[in-house]
C-alpha cells in the first residue's frame, strides 16, 4: 500500500454502474518526508476521507474487489486514514 | 484511474468476439490539471462518451472486468464522464 495525500475530487454523474454511490478522490503519493512522490491517481473512497488528509492507498485489482464487495474494474482504493508514521526515528503525527 | 479527453472514434469491423458491440474511442491522457500526459490510445467505452468529453479510464487487467464478459483482451476502459475536477497539487512536506 502507498501513503498518499488527498489533493482533489472528480465529480461524475455518468459512470460505470460498478462505481455508483462511491466518491472519487485524487490522491498524491508522498514520501517519508510528506513530499509529492509520483503521479497522482484517481481512487475510489471507501472510508470517507477529506481533502488534505493522509490516507492508505491500495493499488491492486484483487484488493479493490475485496473492499468493494465484488470483482470489478477498479484498481485504486482508499482503504484507511493514516494517524501517524514512525520511520527510523522520523515521527509524523496526523496533520493536514 | 486517470483522466483523458476523447479526441476521436475508432471502428474495427474485424475484432475478437468479446469486443463485438462495444464502441472504441481514441483518447488523449491528461494530468489532473488537464495538460497533455502522454500518447493517445484506444479505449473501450462503457458510458456512451463522445469526442470532446472529459472522461476517466482504468487500465490493465481491471479494464477487462468492466465488460459483461470479463475474459476479453481489453487493456483500457472508459469508466465515466467527468462533470467537474477539483485539484490542488500537493506542495507540503520538506526536508
N, CA and C atoms of all chains as a GROMACS GRO file, in nm:
protein
  573
    1UNK      N    1   0.084  -0.120   0.000
    1UNK     CA    2   0.000   0.000   0.000
    1UNK      C    3   0.088   0.124   0.000
    2UNK      N    4   0.030   0.235  -0.045
    2UNK     CA    5   0.104   0.361  -0.051
    2UNK      C    6   0.039   0.463   0.041
    3UNK      N    7   0.123   0.549   0.101
    3UNK     CA    8   0.071   0.663   0.176
    3UNK      C    9   0.055   0.779   0.079
    4UNK      N   10  -0.064   0.841   0.081
    4UNK     CA   11  -0.094   0.949  -0.013
    4UNK      C   12  -0.163   1.064   0.059
    5UNK      N   13  -0.163   1.180  -0.003
    5UNK     CA   14  -0.244   1.294   0.040
    5UNK      C   15  -0.363   1.308  -0.053
    6UNK      N   16  -0.479   1.340   0.003
    6UNK     CA   17  -0.596   1.368  -0.079
    6UNK      C   18  -0.580   1.509  -0.135
    7UNK      N   19  -0.575   1.522  -0.267
    7UNK     CA   20  -0.549   1.652  -0.329
    7UNK      C   21  -0.663   1.699  -0.419
    8UNK      N   22  -0.771   1.625  -0.425
    8UNK     CA   23  -0.880   1.672  -0.509
    8UNK      C   24  -0.990   1.569  -0.523
    9UNK      N   25  -1.083   1.602  -0.611
    9UNK     CA   26  -1.204   1.522  -0.627
    9UNK      C   27  -1.249   1.529  -0.773
   10UNK      N   28  -1.307   1.422  -0.822
   10UNK     CA   29  -1.367   1.423  -0.955
   10UNK      C   30  -1.515   1.390  -0.940
   11UNK      N   31  -1.599   1.477  -0.996
   11UNK     CA   32  -1.743   1.455  -0.991
   11UNK      C   33  -1.788   1.402  -1.126
   12UNK      N   34  -1.862   1.291  -1.125
   12UNK     CA   35  -1.909   1.231  -1.250
   12UNK      C   36  -2.048   1.174  -1.228
   13UNK      N   37  -2.146   1.226  -1.302
   13UNK     CA   38  -2.282   1.174  -1.291
   13UNK      C   39  -2.295   1.045  -1.371
   14UNK      N   40  -2.241   1.048  -1.492
   14UNK     CA   41  -2.246   0.930  -1.579
   14UNK      C   42  -2.121   0.847  -1.554
   15UNK      N   43  -2.140   0.730  -1.494
   15UNK     CA   44  -2.026   0.644  -1.471
   15UNK      C   45  -2.068   0.497  -1.474
   16UNK      N   46  -1.971   0.410  -1.484
   16UNK     CA   47  -1.995   0.266  -1.486
   16UNK      C   48  -2.075   0.226  -1.363
   17UNK      N   49  -2.171   0.135  -1.377
   17UNK     CA   50  -2.259   0.101  -1.265
   17UNK      C   51  -2.182   0.052  -1.143
   18UNK      N   52  -2.066  -0.007  -1.165
   18UNK     CA   53  -1.985  -0.057  -1.052
   18UNK      C   54  -1.944   0.056  -0.958
   19UNK      N   55  -1.938   0.179  -1.012
   19UNK     CA   56  -1.891   0.293  -0.931
   19UNK      C   57  -2.004   0.371  -0.866
   20UNK      N   58  -2.128   0.333  -0.893
   20UNK     CA   59  -2.240   0.411  -0.839
   20UNK      C   60  -2.234   0.415  -0.687
   21UNK      N   61  -2.251   0.535  -0.632
   21UNK     CA   62  -2.253   0.551  -0.487
   21UNK      C   63  -2.118   0.577  -0.423
   22UNK      N   64  -2.012   0.571  -0.503
   22UNK     CA   65  -1.879   0.594  -0.446
   22UNK      C   66  -1.824   0.731  -0.482
   23UNK      N   67  -1.746   0.788  -0.388
   23UNK     CA   68  -1.678   0.914  -0.410
   23UNK      C   69  -1.544   0.885  -0.476
   24UNK      N   70  -1.507   0.969  -0.572
   24UNK     CA   71  -1.379   0.952  -0.642
   24UNK      C   72  -1.284   1.065  -0.601
   25UNK      N   73  -1.173   1.030  -0.542
   25UNK     CA   74  -1.079   1.131  -0.493
   25UNK      C   75  -0.946   1.122  -0.566
   26UNK      N   76  -0.883   1.237  -0.588
   26UNK     CA   77  -0.749   1.240  -0.646
   26UNK      C   78  -0.649   1.233  -0.530
   27UNK      N   79  -0.559   1.136  -0.536
   27UNK     CA   80  -0.462   1.121  -0.427
   27UNK      C   81  -0.321   1.131  -0.483
   28UNK      N   82  -0.234   1.195  -0.405
   28UNK     CA   83  -0.095   1.216  -0.444
   28UNK      C   84  -0.004   1.131  -0.354
   29UNK      N   85   0.064   1.031  -0.410
   29UNK     CA   86   0.159   0.955  -0.328
   29UNK      C   87   0.265   1.048  -0.270
   30UNK      N   88   0.301   1.025  -0.143
   30UNK     CA   89   0.403   1.108  -0.078
   30UNK      C   90   0.513   1.018  -0.020
   31UNK      N   91   0.631   1.079   0.001
   31UNK     CA   92   0.742   1.002   0.058
   31UNK      C   93   0.744   1.016   0.211
   32UNK      N   94   0.854   0.968   0.274
   32UNK     CA   95   0.860   0.968   0.421
   32UNK      C   96   0.858   1.109   0.478
   33UNK      N   97   0.900   1.210   0.397
   33UNK     CA   98   0.900   1.349   0.444
   33UNK      C   99   0.775   1.424   0.398
   34UNK      N  100   0.674   1.349   0.351
   34UNK     CA  101   0.547   1.407   0.310
   34UNK      C  102   0.556   1.491   0.183
   35UNK      N  103   0.657   1.465   0.101
   35UNK     CA  104   0.671   1.535  -0.027
   35UNK      C  105   0.608   1.452  -0.137
   36UNK      N  106   0.556   1.520  -0.242
   36UNK     CA  107   0.498   1.450  -0.357
   36UNK      C  108   0.597   1.349  -0.411
   37UNK      N  109   0.547   1.231  -0.446
   37UNK     CA  110   0.636   1.126  -0.491
   37UNK      C  111   0.563   1.041  -0.595
   38UNK      N  112   0.565   1.090  -0.720
   38UNK     CA  113   0.499   1.015  -0.827
   38UNK      C  114   0.373   1.083  -0.876
   39UNK      N  115   0.305   1.010  -0.963
   39UNK     CA  116   0.190   1.064  -1.036
   39UNK      C  117   0.063   1.052  -0.951
   40UNK      N  118  -0.019   1.159  -0.946
   40UNK     CA  119  -0.147   1.147  -0.875
   40UNK      C  120  -0.237   1.042  -0.940
   41UNK      N  121  -0.327   0.986  -0.860
   41UNK     CA  122  -0.413   0.875  -0.905
   41UNK      C  123  -0.556   0.906  -0.864
   42UNK      N  124  -0.651   0.866  -0.947
   42UNK     CA  125  -0.793   0.878  -0.912
   42UNK      C  126  -0.836   0.748  -0.845
   43UNK      N  127  -0.882   0.759  -0.719
   43UNK     CA  128  -0.910   0.639  -0.640
   43UNK      C  129  -1.053   0.641  -0.587
   44UNK      N  130  -1.106   0.522  -0.561
   44UNK     CA  131  -1.238   0.508  -0.501
   44UNK      C  132  -1.225   0.520  -0.349
   45UNK      N  133  -1.310   0.602  -0.288
   45UNK     CA  134  -1.302   0.624  -0.143
   45UNK      C  135  -1.398   0.530  -0.070
   46UNK      N  136  -1.343   0.444   0.016
   46UNK     CA  137  -1.426   0.350   0.094
   46UNK      C  138  -1.437   0.389   0.240
   47UNK      N  139  -1.361   0.490   0.283
   47UNK     CA  140  -1.356   0.519   0.426
   47UNK      C  141  -1.397   0.662   0.458
   48UNK      N  142  -1.445   0.737   0.359
   48UNK     CA  143  -1.494   0.873   0.377
   48UNK      C  144  -1.387   0.967   0.434
   49UNK      N  145  -1.286   0.992   0.355
   49UNK     CA  146  -1.180   1.086   0.395
   49UNK      C  147  -1.204   1.220   0.325
   50UNK      N  148  -1.126   1.321   0.367
   50UNK     CA  149  -1.147   1.455   0.312
   50UNK      C  150  -1.019   1.515   0.257
   51UNK      N  151  -1.030   1.634   0.199
   51UNK     CA  152  -0.916   1.699   0.135
   51UNK      C  153  -0.799   1.721   0.232
   52UNK      N  154  -0.678   1.696   0.187
   52UNK     CA  155  -0.558   1.720   0.267
   52UNK      C  156  -0.521   1.606   0.359
   53UNK      N  157  -0.612   1.511   0.380
   53UNK     CA  158  -0.583   1.403   0.474
   53UNK      C  159  -0.482   1.304   0.416
   54UNK      N  160  -0.409   1.239   0.508
   54UNK     CA  161  -0.313   1.137   0.466
   54UNK      C  162  -0.382   1.002   0.474
   55UNK      N  163  -0.372   0.926   0.364
   55UNK     CA  164  -0.451   0.802   0.354
   55UNK      C  165  -0.363   0.687   0.308
   56UNK      N  166  -0.419   0.567   0.321
   56UNK     CA  167  -0.355   0.448   0.268
   56UNK      C  168  -0.424   0.408   0.138
   57UNK      N  169  -0.345   0.391   0.034
   57UNK     CA  170  -0.399   0.355  -0.096
   57UNK      C  171  -0.356   0.213  -0.132
   58UNK      N  172  -0.455   0.132  -0.170
   58UNK     CA  173  -0.423   0.000  -0.223
   58UNK      C  174  -0.443   0.006  -0.374
   59UNK      N  175  -0.340  -0.029  -0.450
   59UNK     CA  176  -0.347  -0.017  -0.596
   59UNK      C  177  -0.334  -0.154  -0.661
   60UNK      N  178  -0.437  -0.234  -0.641
   60UNK     CA  179  -0.436  -0.371  -0.695
   60UNK      C  180  -0.580  -0.418  -0.709
   61UNK      N  181  -0.612  -0.477  -0.822
   61UNK     CA  182  -0.750  -0.511  -0.853
   61UNK      C  183  -0.815  -0.610  -0.758
   62UNK      N  184  -0.739  -0.712  -0.715
   62UNK     CA  185  -0.795  -0.812  -0.624
   62UNK      C  186  -0.833  -0.750  -0.491
   63UNK      N  187  -0.745  -0.663  -0.442
   63UNK     CA  188  -0.772  -0.594  -0.315
   63UNK      C  189  -0.895  -0.505  -0.328
   64UNK      N  190  -0.905  -0.436  -0.440
   64UNK     CA  191  -1.021  -0.348  -0.463
   64UNK      C  192  -1.149  -0.430  -0.464
   65UNK      N  193  -1.145  -0.547  -0.526
   65UNK     CA  194  -1.262  -0.633  -0.532
   65UNK      C  195  -1.308  -0.675  -0.393
   66UNK      N  196  -1.211  -0.706  -0.305
   66UNK     CA  197  -1.244  -0.746  -0.168
   66UNK      C  198  -1.314  -0.633  -0.094
   67UNK      N  199  -1.259  -0.511  -0.106
   67UNK     CA  200  -1.312  -0.398  -0.030
   67UNK      C  201  -1.449  -0.356  -0.084
   68UNK      N  202  -1.465  -0.361  -0.217
   68UNK     CA  203  -1.588  -0.310  -0.278
   68UNK      C  204  -1.695  -0.419  -0.289
   69UNK      N  205  -1.662  -0.541  -0.251
   69UNK     CA  206  -1.765  -0.645  -0.242
   69UNK      C  207  -1.775  -0.737  -0.362
   70UNK      N  208  -1.716  -0.700  -0.475
   70UNK     CA  209  -1.720  -0.787  -0.592
   70UNK      C  210  -1.605  -0.751  -0.685
   71UNK      N  211  -1.555  -0.851  -0.756
   71UNK     CA  212  -1.452  -0.824  -0.856
   71UNK      C  213  -1.504  -0.722  -0.955
   72UNK      N  214  -1.421  -0.623  -0.990
   72UNK     CA  215  -1.470  -0.522  -1.083
   72UNK      C  216  -1.358  -0.441  -1.143
   73UNK      N  217  -1.396  -0.342  -1.222
   73UNK     CA  218  -1.298  -0.265  -1.299
   73UNK      C  219  -1.232  -0.152  -1.219
   74UNK      N  220  -1.184  -0.180  -1.100
   74UNK     CA  221  -1.119  -0.078  -1.018
   74UNK      C  222  -0.989  -0.133  -0.963
   75UNK      N  223  -0.885  -0.053  -0.964
   75UNK     CA  224  -0.756  -0.088  -0.904
   75UNK      C  225  -0.732  -0.009  -0.776
   76UNK      N  226  -0.744   0.125  -0.786
   76UNK     CA  227  -0.701   0.212  -0.677
   76UNK      C  228  -0.815   0.237  -0.578
   77UNK      N  229  -0.795   0.196  -0.452
   77UNK     CA  230  -0.897   0.212  -0.349
   77UNK      C  231  -0.832   0.270  -0.223
   78UNK      N  232  -0.899   0.369  -0.164
   78UNK     CA  233  -0.854   0.423  -0.036
   78UNK      C  234  -0.905   0.331   0.073
   79UNK      N  235  -0.813   0.272   0.149
   79UNK     CA  236  -0.854   0.170   0.247
   79UNK      C  237  -0.832   0.214   0.391
   80UNK      N  238  -0.778   0.333   0.415
   80UNK     CA  239  -0.761   0.376   0.552
   80UNK      C  240  -0.712   0.519   0.562
   81UNK      N  241  -0.724   0.574   0.684
   81UNK     CA  242  -0.674   0.708   0.712
   81UNK      C  243  -0.552   0.692   0.801
   82UNK      N  244  -0.441   0.758   0.766
   82UNK     CA  245  -0.317   0.743   0.841
   82UNK      C  246  -0.317   0.838   0.961
   83UNK      N  247  -0.298   0.782   1.081
   83UNK     CA  248  -0.288   0.866   1.201
   83UNK      C  249  -0.145   0.914   1.218
   84UNK      N  250  -0.049   0.827   1.193
   84UNK     CA  251   0.090   0.867   1.208
   84UNK      C  252   0.182   0.760   1.156
   85UNK      N  253   0.307   0.798   1.129
   85UNK     CA  254   0.409   0.702   1.090
   85UNK      C  255   0.532   0.728   1.176
   86UNK      N  256   0.611   0.624   1.193
   86UNK     CA  257   0.733   0.638   1.272
   86UNK      C  258   0.839   0.555   1.200
   87UNK      N  259   0.916   0.622   1.116
   87UNK     CA  260   1.012   0.551   1.031
   87UNK      C  261   1.154   0.586   1.075
   88UNK      N  262   1.221   0.490   1.138
   88UNK     CA  263   1.360   0.509   1.184
   88UNK      C  264   1.380   0.644   1.252
   89UNK      N  265   1.292   0.672   1.348
   89UNK     CA  266   1.309   0.794   1.427
   89UNK      C  267   1.240   0.916   1.370
   90UNK      N  268   1.202   0.915   1.241
   90UNK     CA  269   1.132   1.034   1.189
   90UNK      C  270   0.983   1.015   1.211
   91UNK      N  271   0.933   1.080   1.313
   91UNK     CA  272   0.796   1.058   1.358
   91UNK      C  273   0.704   1.160   1.294
   92UNK      N  274   0.586   1.115   1.253
   92UNK     CA  275   0.493   1.205   1.186
   92UNK      C  276   0.352   1.178   1.236
   93UNK      N  277   0.294   1.276   1.304
   93UNK     CA  278   0.159   1.261   1.358
   93UNK      C  279   0.057   1.311   1.257
   94UNK      N  280  -0.068   1.283   1.287
   94UNK     CA  281  -0.176   1.328   1.199
   94UNK      C  282  -0.176   1.481   1.190
   95UNK      N  283  -0.175   1.530   1.069
   95UNK     CA  284  -0.187   1.675   1.047
   95UNK      C  285  -0.244   1.695   0.908
   96UNK      N  286  -0.295   1.815   0.882
   96UNK     CA  287  -0.348   1.838   0.747
   96UNK      C  288  -0.291   1.965   0.688
   97UNK      N  289  -0.718   0.507  -1.159
   97UNK     CA  290  -0.782   0.565  -1.276
   97UNK      C  291  -0.720   0.701  -1.304
   98UNK      N  292  -0.731   0.744  -1.430
   98UNK     CA  293  -0.671   0.870  -1.472
   98UNK      C  294  -0.766   0.942  -1.567
   99UNK      N  295  -0.737   1.070  -1.594
   99UNK     CA  296  -0.822   1.149  -1.682
   99UNK      C  297  -0.775   1.143  -1.826
  100UNK      N  298  -0.870   1.163  -1.919
  100UNK     CA  299  -0.835   1.171  -2.060
  100UNK      C  300  -0.943   1.252  -2.133
  101UNK      N  301  -0.906   1.303  -2.250
  101UNK     CA  302  -1.002   1.371  -2.336
  101UNK      C  303  -1.030   1.280  -2.455
  102UNK      N  304  -1.158   1.262  -2.486
  102UNK     CA  305  -1.192   1.183  -2.604
  102UNK      C  306  -1.165   1.270  -2.726
  103UNK      N  307  -1.078   1.221  -2.815
  103UNK     CA  308  -1.043   1.300  -2.932
  103UNK      C  309  -1.095   1.238  -3.062
  104UNK      N  310  -1.148   1.118  -3.056
  104UNK     CA  311  -1.199   1.059  -3.179
  104UNK      C  312  -1.259   0.922  -3.156
  105UNK      N  313  -1.303   0.862  -3.265
  105UNK     CA  314  -1.360   0.728  -3.258
  105UNK      C  315  -1.273   0.632  -3.338
  106UNK      N  316  -1.289   0.505  -3.313
  106UNK     CA  317  -1.213   0.404  -3.385
  106UNK      C  318  -1.311   0.293  -3.424
  107UNK      N  319  -1.314   0.260  -3.550
  107UNK     CA  320  -1.401   0.148  -3.592
  107UNK      C  321  -1.314   0.032  -3.637
  108UNK      N  322  -1.360  -0.088  -3.604
  108UNK     CA  323  -1.289  -0.209  -3.644
  108UNK      C  324  -1.394  -0.315  -3.671
  109UNK      N  325  -1.414  -0.347  -3.797
  109UNK     CA  326  -1.516  -0.446  -3.832
  109UNK      C  327  -1.473  -0.585  -3.786
  110UNK      N  328  -1.346  -0.614  -3.810
  110UNK     CA  329  -1.295  -0.744  -3.767
  110UNK      C  330  -1.230  -0.726  -3.629
  111UNK      N  331  -1.290  -0.788  -3.530
  111UNK     CA  332  -1.232  -0.783  -3.395
  111UNK      C  333  -1.270  -0.909  -3.320
  112UNK      N  334  -1.203  -0.932  -3.208
  112UNK     CA  335  -1.231  -1.055  -3.134
  112UNK      C  336  -1.376  -1.053  -3.085
  113UNK      N  337  -1.431  -1.172  -3.069
  113UNK     CA  338  -1.574  -1.188  -3.042
  113UNK      C  339  -1.621  -1.111  -2.918
  114UNK      N  340  -1.537  -1.110  -2.813
  114UNK     CA  341  -1.578  -1.045  -2.689
  114UNK      C  342  -1.590  -0.894  -2.703
  115UNK      N  343  -1.536  -0.839  -2.811
  115UNK     CA  344  -1.542  -0.695  -2.830
  115UNK      C  345  -1.660  -0.652  -2.916
  116UNK      N  346  -1.732  -0.749  -2.971
  116UNK     CA  347  -1.847  -0.713  -3.055
  116UNK      C  348  -1.949  -0.635  -2.974
  117UNK      N  349  -1.997  -0.525  -3.033
  117UNK     CA  350  -2.098  -0.444  -2.966
  117UNK      C  351  -2.043  -0.330  -2.884
  118UNK      N  352  -1.913  -0.326  -2.867
  118UNK     CA  353  -1.856  -0.216  -2.787
  118UNK      C  354  -1.797  -0.109  -2.878
  119UNK      N  355  -1.814   0.016  -2.834
  119UNK     CA  356  -1.756   0.130  -2.905
  119UNK      C  357  -1.611   0.148  -2.862
  120UNK      N  358  -1.528   0.184  -2.959
  120UNK     CA  359  -1.387   0.212  -2.931
  120UNK      C  360  -1.362   0.361  -2.954
  121UNK      N  361  -1.300   0.426  -2.857
  121UNK     CA  362  -1.273   0.570  -2.870
  121UNK      C  363  -1.123   0.596  -2.858
  122UNK      N  364  -1.079   0.699  -2.932
  122UNK     CA  365  -0.941   0.744  -2.920
  122UNK      C  366  -0.937   0.849  -2.809
  123UNK      N  367  -0.851   0.831  -2.711
  123UNK     CA  368  -0.843   0.926  -2.600
  123UNK      C  369  -0.700   0.975  -2.583
  124UNK      N  370  -0.691   1.100  -2.536
  124UNK     CA  371  -0.560   1.159  -2.508
  124UNK      C  372  -0.547   1.173  -2.356
  125UNK      N  373  -0.452   1.103  -2.294
  125UNK     CA  374  -0.439   1.110  -2.148
  125UNK      C  375  -0.401   1.251  -2.101
  126UNK      N  376  -0.456   1.289  -1.984
  126UNK     CA  377  -0.433   1.422  -1.927
  126UNK      C  378  -0.390   1.409  -1.781
  127UNK      N  379  -0.316   1.511  -1.735
  127UNK     CA  380  -0.289   1.520  -1.592
  127UNK      C  381  -0.415   1.575  -1.524
  128UNK      N  382  -0.414   1.585  -1.390
  128UNK     CA  383  -0.534   1.633  -1.322
  128UNK      C  384  -0.551   1.785  -1.334
  129UNK      N  385  -0.446   1.857  -1.383
  129UNK     CA  386  -0.471   1.998  -1.420
  129UNK      C  387  -0.495   2.012  -1.570
  130UNK      N  388  -0.528   1.900  -1.632
  130UNK     CA  389  -0.577   1.893  -1.770
  130UNK      C  390  -0.475   1.930  -1.876
  131UNK      N  391  -0.346   1.909  -1.848
  131UNK     CA  392  -0.247   1.924  -1.955
  131UNK      C  393  -0.213   1.786  -2.011
  132UNK      N  394  -0.169   1.780  -2.138
  132UNK     CA  395  -0.143   1.650  -2.203
  132UNK      C  396  -0.043   1.566  -2.124
  133UNK      N  397  -0.064   1.435  -2.124
  133UNK     CA  398   0.017   1.347  -2.042
  133UNK      C  399   0.041   1.215  -2.115
  134UNK      N  400   0.108   1.224  -2.230
  134UNK     CA  401   0.143   1.101  -2.300
  134UNK      C  402   0.071   1.083  -2.432
  135UNK      N  403   0.097   0.970  -2.494
  135UNK     CA  404   0.047   0.941  -2.629
  135UNK      C  405  -0.100   0.896  -2.625
  136UNK      N  406  -0.179   0.938  -2.726
  136UNK     CA  407  -0.318   0.891  -2.734
  136UNK      C  408  -0.324   0.739  -2.750
  137UNK      N  409  -0.436   0.681  -2.707
  137UNK     CA  410  -0.456   0.537  -2.722
  137UNK      C  411  -0.605   0.509  -2.741
  138UNK      N  412  -0.637   0.384  -2.766
  138UNK     CA  413  -0.777   0.345  -2.789
  138UNK      C  414  -0.831   0.278  -2.663
  139UNK      N  415  -0.951   0.320  -2.622
  139UNK     CA  416  -1.014   0.262  -2.503
  139UNK      C  417  -1.156   0.218  -2.536
  140UNK      N  418  -1.204   0.116  -2.467
  140UNK     CA  419  -1.342   0.072  -2.483
  140UNK      C  420  -1.433   0.167  -2.404
  141UNK      N  421  -1.546   0.202  -2.463
  141UNK     CA  422  -1.640   0.294  -2.399
  141UNK      C  423  -1.752   0.216  -2.331
  142UNK      N  424  -1.779   0.248  -2.202
  142UNK     CA  425  -1.893   0.184  -2.134
  142UNK      C  426  -1.999   0.285  -2.094
  143UNK      N  427  -1.978   0.414  -2.126
  143UNK     CA  428  -2.068   0.518  -2.074
  143UNK      C  429  -2.122   0.610  -2.184
  144UNK      N  430  -2.108   0.569  -2.309
  144UNK     CA  431  -2.153   0.649  -2.424
  144UNK      C  432  -2.091   0.788  -2.425
  145UNK      N  433  -1.961   0.792  -2.407
  145UNK     CA  434  -1.888   0.918  -2.420
  145UNK      C  435  -1.869   0.950  -2.568
  146UNK      N  436  -1.835   1.075  -2.598
  146UNK     CA  437  -1.813   1.113  -2.736
  146UNK      C  438  -1.698   1.210  -2.747
  147UNK      N  439  -1.655   1.238  -2.871
  147UNK     CA  440  -1.543   1.330  -2.891
  147UNK      C  441  -1.564   1.462  -2.818
  148UNK      N  442  -1.461   1.510  -2.749
  148UNK     CA  443  -1.468   1.633  -2.672
  148UNK      C  444  -1.492   1.609  -2.524
  149UNK      N  445  -1.549   1.495  -2.488
  149UNK     CA  446  -1.579   1.468  -2.347
  149UNK      C  447  -1.452   1.447  -2.265
  150UNK      N  448  -1.456   1.499  -2.142
  150UNK     CA  449  -1.351   1.468  -2.045
  150UNK      C  450  -1.397   1.343  -1.970
  151UNK      N  451  -1.311   1.242  -1.967
  151UNK     CA  452  -1.350   1.113  -1.909
  151UNK      C  453  -1.243   1.063  -1.813
  152UNK      N  454  -1.275   0.957  -1.738
  152UNK     CA  455  -1.170   0.888  -1.665
  152UNK      C  456  -1.171   0.741  -1.707
  153UNK      N  457  -1.052   0.680  -1.701
  153UNK     CA  458  -1.037   0.545  -1.754
  153UNK      C  459  -0.956   0.459  -1.658
  154UNK      N  460  -0.972   0.329  -1.672
  154UNK     CA  461  -0.894   0.233  -1.595
  154UNK      C  462  -0.813   0.150  -1.693
  155UNK      N  463  -0.694   0.109  -1.653
  155UNK     CA  464  -0.609   0.030  -1.743
  155UNK      C  465  -0.579  -0.107  -1.681
  156UNK      N  466  -0.508  -0.187  -1.757
  156UNK     CA  467  -0.458  -0.320  -1.721
  156UNK      C  468  -0.572  -0.421  -1.705
  157UNK      N  469  -0.550  -0.524  -1.628
  157UNK     CA  470  -0.647  -0.634  -1.615
  157UNK      C  471  -0.784  -0.585  -1.572
  158UNK      N  472  -0.786  -0.482  -1.487
  158UNK     CA  473  -0.915  -0.433  -1.436
  158UNK      C  474  -1.001  -0.372  -1.546
  159UNK      N  475  -0.937  -0.322  -1.652
  159UNK     CA  476  -1.013  -0.265  -1.764
  159UNK      C  477  -1.104  -0.371  -1.827
  160UNK      N  478  -1.055  -0.494  -1.833
  160UNK     CA  479  -1.133  -0.602  -1.893
  160UNK      C  480  -1.256  -0.636  -1.808
  161UNK      N  481  -1.244  -0.617  -1.676
  161UNK     CA  482  -1.355  -0.654  -1.587
  161UNK      C  483  -1.474  -0.560  -1.599
  162UNK      N  484  -1.458  -0.450  -1.674
  162UNK     CA  485  -1.568  -0.355  -1.690
  162UNK      C  486  -1.672  -0.408  -1.788
  163UNK      N  487  -1.633  -0.502  -1.872
  163UNK     CA  488  -1.726  -0.551  -1.975
  163UNK      C  489  -1.808  -0.669  -1.921
  164UNK      N  490  -1.919  -0.698  -1.990
  164UNK     CA  491  -2.010  -0.803  -1.945
  164UNK      C  492  -1.938  -0.937  -1.936
  165UNK      N  493  -1.854  -0.965  -2.035
  165UNK     CA  494  -1.775  -1.089  -2.035
  165UNK      C  495  -1.633  -1.052  -1.994
  166UNK      N  496  -1.594  -1.084  -1.869
  166UNK     CA  497  -1.467  -1.029  -1.816
  166UNK      C  498  -1.342  -1.093  -1.875
  167UNK      N  499  -1.357  -1.202  -1.949
  167UNK     CA  500  -1.239  -1.262  -2.012
  167UNK      C  501  -1.229  -1.212  -2.155
  168UNK      N  502  -1.168  -1.095  -2.170
  168UNK     CA  503  -1.156  -1.031  -2.301
  168UNK      C  504  -1.021  -0.960  -2.309
  169UNK      N  505  -0.977  -0.932  -2.430
  169UNK     CA  506  -0.842  -0.876  -2.448
  169UNK      C  507  -0.839  -0.723  -2.443
  170UNK      N  508  -0.896  -0.662  -2.339
  170UNK     CA  509  -0.902  -0.516  -2.329
  170UNK      C  510  -0.802  -0.467  -2.226
  171UNK      N  511  -0.732  -0.355  -2.255
  171UNK     CA  512  -0.637  -0.301  -2.157
  171UNK      C  513  -0.666  -0.156  -2.118
  172UNK      N  514  -0.775  -0.099  -2.169
  172UNK     CA  515  -0.813   0.036  -2.127
  172UNK      C  516  -0.963   0.053  -2.147
  173UNK      N  517  -1.032   0.099  -2.043
  173UNK     CA  518  -1.177   0.117  -2.050
  173UNK      C  519  -1.216   0.251  -1.989
  174UNK      N  520  -1.304   0.323  -2.060
  174UNK     CA  521  -1.357   0.449  -2.008
  174UNK      C  522  -1.465   0.417  -1.905
  175UNK      N  523  -1.450   0.476  -1.784
  175UNK     CA  524  -1.537   0.439  -1.672
  175UNK      C  525  -1.638   0.548  -1.637
  176UNK      N  526  -1.620   0.670  -1.688
  176UNK     CA  527  -1.716   0.774  -1.654
  176UNK      C  528  -1.688   0.903  -1.728
  177UNK      N  529  -1.791   0.988  -1.734
  177UNK     CA  530  -1.777   1.120  -1.795
  177UNK      C  531  -1.766   1.223  -1.682
  178UNK      N  532  -1.662   1.305  -1.688
  178UNK     CA  533  -1.633   1.398  -1.578
  178UNK      C  534  -1.719   1.523  -1.588
  179UNK      N  535  -1.788   1.559  -1.477
  179UNK     CA  536  -1.861   1.685  -1.470
  179UNK      C  537  -1.769   1.796  -1.420
  180UNK      N  538  -1.685   1.761  -1.321
  180UNK     CA  539  -1.606   1.865  -1.255
  180UNK      C  540  -1.482   1.802  -1.193
  181UNK      N  541  -1.369   1.873  -1.203
  181UNK     CA  542  -1.244   1.830  -1.138
  181UNK      C  543  -1.203   1.939  -1.041
  182UNK      N  544  -1.181   1.902  -0.915
  182UNK     CA  545  -1.123   1.995  -0.817
  182UNK      C  546  -0.987   1.938  -0.778
  183UNK      N  547  -0.882   2.012  -0.807
  183UNK     CA  548  -0.748   1.958  -0.786
  183UNK      C  549  -0.654   2.067  -0.739
  184UNK      N  550  -0.587   2.043  -0.629
  184UNK     CA  551  -0.488   2.136  -0.575
  184UNK      C  552  -0.360   2.056  -0.555
  185UNK      N  553  -0.255   2.079  -0.639
  185UNK     CA  554  -0.132   2.000  -0.626
  185UNK      C  555  -0.075   2.007  -0.485
  186UNK      N  556  -0.018   1.894  -0.436
  186UNK     CA  557   0.036   1.888  -0.301
  186UNK      C  558   0.174   1.954  -0.300
  187UNK      N  559   0.190   2.054  -0.213
  187UNK     CA  560   0.318   2.124  -0.205
  187UNK      C  561   0.376   2.112  -0.065
  188UNK      N  562   0.314   2.029   0.019
  188UNK     CA  563   0.357   2.015   0.157
  188UNK      C  564   0.484   1.934   0.170
  189UNK      N  565   0.517   1.902   0.294
  189UNK     CA  566   0.636   1.824   0.321
  189UNK      C  567   0.761   1.909   0.311
  190UNK      N  568   0.876   1.845   0.317
  190UNK     CA  569   1.002   1.918   0.309
  190UNK      C  570   1.113   1.836   0.369
  191UNK      N  571   1.234   1.890   0.368
  191UNK     CA  572   1.349   1.814   0.417
  191UNK      C  573   1.344   1.793   0.568
   0.00000   0.00000   0.00000
